[in-house]
């Protein structure tokens, strides 16, 4: 299945204090993301790099929070472009730190609302990103997107989420670094939480297929947010939040292949790539290879799994 793909550069670097993710979008371009997608038969439009909207005077009750104006500005800009591009094809948000998902997922939630369809979110990440601006101790807003789009409080000044994503529509895979406040808040939700121990014991396929089955049965739209630190830092060093014990190259490719087979992906984030920390571009190249798998790259053609039939065998 060929698609109209929109590459959206989001050089967001306000979500944390360590700089470098602003170079991410151009690293994906240099690594050949557009060419790879075109070689797979897709029509690709590169919309260039966005800039944040101008915001001034925002304040948080938490003195640790930093770059609030800039992050709100990015959220507004990304939400707008997500709403504009989603009806036309598959938006791919090239980041940029994970604060970009405040806007990309918010925009997709609004798009889903207008389509009268539920939005589901697959969070491929070492972290749950379920802090609010009030609960974060680091003040880094790249740790807050899931809380924002699911309707948690504390996001004064950010765009209104008219249709928050129900937590039961969120699946997090690859977790291995979750703060106590996030753990306590997540315990009150129905989110699907898959940490690396569960993957070690049971594999990565079963929880993903189960989640995709629910998306299909609900006629949902699926937003995928792929953080570099989902991967083990031995194969993907270009991230400022490395956590040992992440997904292997084969596990990550399998996830992306299954996502393509599902036919459910409506939008994609590629986040937290910091080229300054990379080794001769190998992390950017790996992320492009994973995106290729998600867009249909295969060694051999094979029958795909019919999602929505109720069969997981």
The 8 nearest C-alpha neighbors of each residue, nearest first, counted from 0:
[[1, 2, 295, 41, 40, 262, 294, 39],
 [0, 2, 41, 40, 3, 42, 39, 294],
 [3, 1, 41, 4, 42, 88, 0, 89],
 [2, 4, 88, 42, 43, 89, 41, 5],
 [5, 3, 89, 43, 88, 2, 90, 42],
 [4, 6, 90, 44, 45, 91, 43, 89],
 [7, 5, 45, 91, 46, 44, 90, 92],
 [6, 8, 92, 46, 93, 91, 47, 5],
 [7, 9, 48, 93, 24, 47, 49, 92],
 [8, 10, 94, 11, 95, 49, 93, 48],
 [11, 9, 21, 95, 94, 8, 24, 12],
 [12, 10, 95, 9, 21, 96, 13, 99],
 [11, 13, 21, 20, 14, 96, 95, 18],
 [12, 14, 15, 66, 11, 70, 69, 16],
 [15, 13, 141, 140, 98, 139, 12, 96],
 [16, 14, 139, 13, 17, 141, 140, 12],
 [15, 17, 18, 14, 13, 139, 12, 65],
 [18, 16, 15, 19, 239, 12, 20, 14],
 [17, 19, 16, 20, 12, 15, 21, 273],
 [18, 20, 273, 21, 22, 275, 274, 17],
 [19, 21, 273, 95, 23, 22, 12, 272],
 [20, 22, 10, 95, 12, 19, 23, 11],
 [23, 21, 20, 25, 24, 19, 274, 26],
 [22, 24, 26, 20, 272, 21, 94, 25],
 [25, 23, 93, 8, 27, 26, 94, 22],
 [24, 26, 28, 27, 23, 22, 29, 8],
 [27, 25, 23, 29, 28, 24, 30, 283],
 [28, 26, 30, 24, 25, 29, 32, 283],
 [27, 29, 25, 31, 26, 30, 32, 24],
 [28, 30, 26, 31, 27, 25, 32, 283],
 [31, 29, 27, 28, 284, 32, 26, 283],
 [32, 30, 34, 28, 29, 33, 35, 27],
 [31, 33, 35, 34, 287, 28, 27, 30],
 [32, 34, 36, 35, 31, 37, 43, 28],
 [35, 33, 37, 31, 36, 32, 38, 43],
 [34, 36, 38, 32, 37, 33, 31, 39],
 [37, 35, 39, 33, 34, 38, 41, 32],
 [36, 38, 41, 34, 40, 39, 35, 42],
 [39, 37, 35, 40, 36, 34, 41, 33],
 [40, 38, 36, 37, 41, 35, 296, 295],
 [41, 39, 37, 38, 1, 42, 36, 2],
 [40, 42, 37, 1, 2, 36, 39, 43],
 [41, 43, 3, 4, 37, 2, 40, 44],
 [44, 42, 4, 5, 3, 41, 37, 33],
 [43, 45, 5, 46, 6, 4, 42, 3],
 [46, 44, 6, 47, 5, 7, 43, 33],
 [47, 45, 7, 6, 44, 5, 48, 8],
 [46, 48, 45, 8, 7, 49, 6, 9],
 [49, 47, 8, 9, 7, 50, 46, 10],
 [50, 48, 9, 8, 47, 51, 7, 10],
 [49, 51, 52, 48, 73, 76, 9, 10],
 [52, 50, 73, 72, 76, 53, 69, 49],
 [51, 53, 72, 76, 73, 54, 50, 75],
 [52, 54, 72, 51, 55, 69, 68, 73],
 [55, 53, 68, 72, 52, 69, 71, 56],
 [56, 54, 68, 57, 53, 69, 67, 72],
 [55, 57, 58, 68, 54, 67, 156, 59],
 [58, 56, 68, 55, 67, 156, 59, 54],
 [59, 57, 56, 60, 67, 68, 155, 156],
 [58, 60, 61, 62, 64, 57, 132, 133],
 [59, 61, 62, 133, 58, 132, 64, 153],
 [60, 62, 59, 63, 133, 64, 132, 138],
 [61, 63, 64, 60, 59, 138, 65, 58],
 [64, 62, 138, 61, 137, 65, 136, 135],
 [138, 65, 63, 62, 61, 139, 132, 59],
 [64, 66, 67, 138, 63, 139, 62, 140],
 [67, 65, 69, 68, 13, 70, 64, 14],
 [66, 68, 70, 65, 69, 71, 57, 64],
 [69, 67, 54, 71, 70, 57, 55, 66],
 [68, 70, 72, 66, 71, 67, 73, 13],
 [71, 69, 73, 67, 72, 68, 13, 74],
 [70, 72, 74, 68, 73, 69, 157, 67],
 [73, 71, 52, 51, 69, 75, 70, 74],
 [72, 74, 51, 70, 76, 71, 75, 77],
 [75, 73, 102, 71, 77, 72, 76, 101],
 [74, 76, 78, 72, 73, 77, 79, 71],
 [77, 75, 73, 79, 74, 78, 51, 52],
 [78, 76, 102, 80, 74, 79, 103, 75],
 [77, 79, 106, 102, 81, 75, 103, 76],
 [78, 80, 82, 76, 77, 81, 75, 83],
 [79, 81, 83, 77, 82, 78, 84, 76],
 [82, 80, 106, 78, 84, 83, 79, 85],
 [81, 83, 106, 79, 80, 110, 85, 84],
 [84, 82, 80, 81, 85, 79, 86, 87],
 [83, 85, 81, 87, 86, 82, 80, 90],
 [84, 86, 87, 88, 82, 81, 83, 90],
 [87, 85, 84, 88, 83, 82, 110, 89],
 [88, 86, 84, 85, 3, 89, 83, 4],
 [89, 87, 3, 85, 4, 86, 90, 84],
 [88, 90, 4, 266, 265, 5, 85, 3],
 [91, 89, 5, 266, 4, 85, 6, 84],
 [92, 90, 267, 6, 268, 5, 7, 266],
 [93, 91, 268, 7, 269, 8, 267, 94],
 [94, 92, 8, 24, 269, 9, 7, 91],
 [95, 93, 270, 9, 23, 10, 24, 96],
 [94, 96, 11, 10, 20, 21, 9, 270],
 [97, 95, 271, 270, 98, 11, 94, 20],
 [96, 98, 141, 99, 270, 100, 271, 95],
 [97, 99, 141, 14, 100, 96, 101, 140],
 [98, 100, 97, 101, 102, 96, 11, 103],
 [101, 99, 103, 102, 98, 104, 97, 144],
 [100, 102, 144, 99, 98, 74, 103, 104],
 [103, 101, 74, 78, 77, 105, 100, 104],
 [102, 104, 100, 106, 78, 77, 105, 81],
 [103, 105, 107, 106, 100, 102, 108, 101],
 [106, 104, 102, 108, 107, 103, 78, 148],
 [107, 105, 78, 81, 82, 109, 103, 104],
 [106, 108, 110, 104, 109, 105, 111, 81],
 [109, 107, 105, 111, 106, 110, 104, 118],
 [108, 110, 112, 106, 107, 111, 113, 105],
 [111, 109, 107, 113, 112, 108, 82, 106],
 [112, 110, 114, 108, 116, 113, 109, 118],
 [113, 111, 115, 109, 114, 110, 116, 108],
 [112, 114, 110, 115, 111, 109, 116, 108],
 [113, 115, 111, 116, 112, 110, 117, 109],
 [116, 114, 112, 113, 111, 117, 110, 219],
 [115, 117, 111, 114, 219, 112, 118, 218],
 [118, 116, 219, 111, 220, 119, 115, 112],
 [117, 119, 220, 219, 111, 221, 108, 164],
 [118, 120, 168, 221, 169, 220, 222, 219],
 [121, 119, 222, 169, 221, 223, 122, 170],
 [120, 122, 223, 170, 171, 169, 224, 222],
 [121, 123, 171, 224, 124, 170, 120, 172],
 [124, 122, 225, 172, 229, 171, 224, 173],
 [123, 125, 229, 126, 226, 173, 122, 228],
 [124, 126, 174, 229, 175, 173, 228, 176],
 [127, 125, 176, 124, 174, 128, 177, 175],
 [126, 128, 129, 177, 174, 125, 124, 171],
 [129, 127, 142, 143, 126, 130, 145, 144],
 [130, 128, 146, 143, 145, 127, 181, 142],
 [131, 129, 143, 135, 134, 128, 181, 142],
 [130, 132, 133, 134, 143, 153, 146, 135],
 [133, 131, 134, 135, 153, 154, 64, 130],
 [132, 134, 131, 61, 153, 135, 60, 59],
 [135, 133, 131, 130, 132, 136, 180, 61],
 [136, 134, 138, 137, 130, 132, 133, 131],
 [135, 137, 138, 134, 63, 139, 64, 133],
 [138, 136, 139, 135, 63, 64, 15, 140],
 [64, 137, 139, 63, 135, 136, 65, 140],
 [140, 138, 15, 14, 137, 141, 142, 64],
 [139, 141, 14, 142, 143, 98, 138, 15],
 [142, 140, 98, 14, 97, 139, 143, 15],
 [141, 143, 128, 140, 130, 139, 144, 129],
 [142, 144, 130, 128, 129, 131, 140, 146],
 [145, 143, 101, 147, 146, 100, 128, 148],
 [146, 144, 129, 148, 147, 128, 143, 149],
 [145, 147, 129, 151, 149, 144, 143, 148],
 [148, 146, 144, 150, 145, 149, 151, 143],
 [147, 149, 145, 150, 163, 146, 164, 105],
 [150, 148, 164, 163, 146, 147, 165, 151],
 [149, 151, 163, 147, 148, 146, 152, 160],
 [152, 150, 146, 147, 149, 153, 131, 148],
 [151, 153, 154, 150, 131, 147, 155, 146],
 [152, 154, 155, 132, 133, 131, 151, 147],
 [155, 153, 157, 152, 156, 132, 147, 131],
 [154, 156, 157, 153, 59, 152, 57, 58],
 [155, 157, 154, 158, 57, 71, 58, 159],
 [156, 158, 155, 71, 154, 159, 74, 75],
 [159, 157, 160, 75, 156, 74, 71, 105],
 [158, 160, 161, 157, 156, 105, 162, 154],
 [161, 159, 162, 163, 158, 105, 148, 150],
 [160, 162, 159, 163, 109, 112, 108, 105],
 [161, 163, 160, 108, 112, 164, 109, 150],
 [164, 162, 149, 150, 148, 160, 165, 161],
 [163, 165, 149, 148, 166, 118, 162, 168],
 [166, 164, 167, 168, 149, 163, 169, 119],
 [165, 167, 190, 168, 169, 189, 188, 164],
 [166, 168, 189, 190, 165, 169, 191, 188],
 [169, 167, 119, 166, 165, 120, 164, 170],
 [170, 168, 120, 190, 166, 167, 119, 121],
 [171, 169, 191, 121, 190, 122, 192, 120],
 [172, 170, 122, 192, 193, 123, 121, 191],
 [171, 173, 193, 123, 174, 194, 122, 192],
 [172, 174, 194, 125, 195, 124, 229, 123],
 [175, 173, 194, 125, 126, 172, 195, 176],
 [174, 176, 125, 194, 195, 177, 173, 126],
 [175, 177, 126, 125, 174, 178, 242, 127],
 [178, 176, 126, 127, 182, 181, 175, 179],
 [177, 179, 181, 180, 182, 176, 127, 126],
 [180, 178, 182, 181, 183, 177, 184, 176],
 [181, 179, 183, 182, 178, 184, 134, 130],
 [180, 182, 184, 178, 179, 183, 129, 130],
 [183, 181, 179, 185, 180, 184, 178, 186],
 [182, 184, 186, 180, 181, 185, 179, 187],
 [183, 185, 181, 186, 182, 187, 180, 188],
 [186, 184, 182, 188, 187, 183, 181, 190],
 [187, 185, 183, 184, 188, 182, 189, 181],
 [186, 188, 185, 184, 183, 189, 190, 182],
 [189, 187, 185, 186, 190, 166, 184, 167],
 [188, 190, 167, 166, 191, 187, 185, 186],
 [189, 191, 167, 166, 169, 188, 170, 192],
 [190, 192, 170, 171, 169, 189, 193, 167],
 [193, 191, 171, 170, 190, 194, 172, 174],
 [194, 192, 172, 171, 173, 197, 174, 191],
 [195, 193, 174, 173, 196, 197, 175, 172],
 [194, 196, 198, 173, 197, 199, 174, 175],
 [197, 195, 199, 198, 194, 200, 193, 201],
 [198, 196, 200, 195, 199, 194, 201, 193],
 [197, 199, 202, 195, 203, 201, 196, 200],
 [200, 198, 196, 197, 202, 201, 195, 203],
 [199, 201, 197, 198, 202, 196, 195, 203],
 [202, 200, 198, 197, 199, 203, 205, 204],
 [203, 201, 198, 204, 199, 200, 205, 197],
 [202, 204, 198, 205, 206, 207, 201, 250],
 [205, 203, 207, 202, 206, 208, 254, 253],
 [204, 206, 208, 207, 203, 209, 202, 201],
 [207, 205, 209, 208, 204, 210, 203, 193],
 [208, 206, 210, 204, 209, 205, 211, 203],
 [209, 207, 211, 205, 210, 206, 204, 212],
 [208, 210, 206, 212, 207, 211, 205, 213],
 [209, 211, 207, 213, 212, 208, 206, 214],
 [212, 210, 214, 208, 213, 209, 207, 215],
 [211, 213, 209, 215, 210, 214, 307, 306],
 [214, 212, 216, 210, 211, 215, 217, 209],
 [215, 213, 211, 219, 217, 212, 216, 218],
 [216, 214, 307, 218, 212, 217, 213, 306],
 [215, 217, 307, 213, 218, 214, 212, 219],
 [216, 218, 219, 214, 215, 213, 117, 116],
 [219, 217, 215, 216, 214, 116, 220, 117],
 [220, 218, 117, 214, 217, 118, 116, 215],
 [219, 221, 118, 265, 119, 117, 263, 222],
 [222, 220, 119, 264, 265, 120, 263, 118],
 [221, 223, 120, 266, 265, 267, 264, 119],
 [224, 222, 121, 267, 120, 268, 266, 122],
 [223, 225, 268, 122, 267, 123, 121, 226],
 [226, 224, 123, 269, 268, 270, 223, 227],
 [227, 225, 270, 124, 228, 229, 271, 123],
 [226, 228, 229, 271, 230, 272, 270, 238],
 [229, 227, 230, 226, 125, 241, 124, 238],
 [230, 228, 124, 125, 227, 226, 123, 245],
 [231, 229, 246, 245, 228, 227, 232, 235],
 [245, 230, 232, 246, 233, 244, 234, 243],
 [233, 231, 235, 236, 234, 241, 243, 230],
 [234, 232, 231, 235, 236, 243, 230, 245],
 [233, 235, 232, 231, 236, 230, 282, 248],
 [236, 234, 232, 282, 237, 233, 231, 230],
 [235, 237, 232, 238, 277, 233, 234, 282],
 [238, 236, 277, 276, 273, 235, 272, 274],
 [239, 237, 273, 272, 240, 236, 271, 241],
 [238, 240, 241, 237, 17, 273, 271, 276],
 [241, 239, 238, 242, 228, 271, 125, 227],
 [242, 240, 228, 239, 232, 238, 243, 236],
 [241, 243, 240, 244, 228, 232, 125, 245],
 [244, 242, 245, 231, 232, 241, 233, 175],
 [243, 245, 231, 242, 246, 195, 232, 175],
 [231, 246, 244, 230, 229, 243, 247, 173],
 [245, 247, 230, 231, 250, 229, 251, 248],
 [246, 248, 250, 249, 231, 251, 230, 245],
 [247, 249, 251, 250, 252, 246, 234, 230],
 [248, 250, 252, 247, 251, 253, 246, 254],
 [251, 249, 253, 247, 252, 248, 246, 254],
 [252, 250, 254, 248, 253, 249, 246, 247],
 [251, 253, 255, 249, 254, 250, 289, 256],
 [252, 254, 256, 250, 251, 255, 249, 257],
 [255, 253, 251, 257, 252, 256, 258, 250],
 [254, 256, 293, 258, 252, 253, 257, 292],
 [257, 255, 253, 259, 292, 258, 293, 254],
 [258, 256, 260, 254, 259, 255, 253, 261],
 [259, 257, 255, 261, 256, 260, 293, 254],
 [258, 260, 293, 256, 257, 261, 262, 295],
 [259, 261, 257, 258, 303, 262, 256, 304],
 [262, 260, 258, 263, 259, 257, 306, 304],
 [261, 263, 259, 260, 264, 258, 0, 265],
 [262, 264, 261, 221, 265, 220, 258, 215],
 [265, 263, 221, 266, 262, 222, 258, 220],
 [264, 266, 221, 89, 222, 220, 263, 267],
 [267, 265, 222, 90, 89, 264, 91, 223],
 [266, 268, 91, 223, 224, 222, 92, 90],
 [269, 267, 224, 92, 225, 91, 270, 223],
 [270, 268, 93, 225, 94, 92, 226, 224],
 [269, 271, 94, 226, 96, 97, 95, 272],
 [270, 272, 96, 95, 227, 226, 238, 97],
 [273, 271, 23, 238, 270, 20, 237, 227],
 [272, 274, 20, 19, 237, 238, 275, 276],
 [275, 273, 277, 276, 237, 272, 23, 22],
 [274, 276, 273, 277, 19, 237, 22, 20],
 [277, 275, 237, 274, 273, 238, 236, 278],
 [278, 276, 237, 274, 280, 275, 236, 279],
 [277, 279, 280, 281, 276, 236, 282, 237],
 [280, 278, 281, 277, 282, 274, 283, 276],
 [281, 279, 283, 278, 282, 277, 284, 274],
 [280, 282, 284, 283, 279, 278, 285, 277],
 [283, 281, 235, 285, 284, 280, 237, 286],
 [282, 284, 286, 280, 285, 281, 27, 287],
 [285, 283, 281, 287, 282, 286, 30, 288],
 [284, 286, 288, 282, 287, 283, 281, 289],
 [285, 287, 289, 283, 288, 284, 290, 282],
 [286, 288, 290, 284, 285, 289, 32, 291],
 [289, 287, 285, 291, 286, 290, 284, 292],
 [290, 288, 286, 292, 291, 287, 252, 285],
 [289, 291, 293, 287, 292, 288, 294, 286],
 [290, 292, 294, 288, 289, 293, 296, 287],
 [293, 291, 296, 289, 295, 256, 294, 290],
 [292, 294, 255, 259, 290, 291, 256, 295],
 [295, 293, 291, 292, 259, 290, 296, 36],
 [294, 296, 292, 293, 259, 297, 291, 39],
 [295, 297, 292, 291, 294, 39, 298, 293],
 [298, 296, 299, 295, 300, 292, 256, 291],
 [297, 299, 300, 296, 301, 292, 295, 256],
 [300, 298, 297, 301, 296, 302, 295, 303],
 [299, 301, 297, 298, 302, 303, 296, 295],
 [300, 302, 303, 299, 297, 298, 304, 260],
 [303, 301, 304, 300, 260, 305, 299, 261],
 [304, 302, 260, 301, 305, 261, 257, 300],
 [303, 305, 306, 260, 302, 261, 257, 311],
 [306, 304, 303, 308, 307, 261, 310, 260],
 [307, 305, 212, 308, 304, 215, 261, 211],
 [306, 308, 216, 215, 212, 309, 305, 213],
 [309, 307, 310, 306, 305, 216, 212, 311],
 [308, 310, 307, 311, 212, 306, 216, 213],
 [311, 309, 308, 312, 306, 307, 305, 212],
 [310, 312, 309, 208, 209, 212, 205, 306],
 [311, 310, 309, 304, 205, 208, 209, 308]]
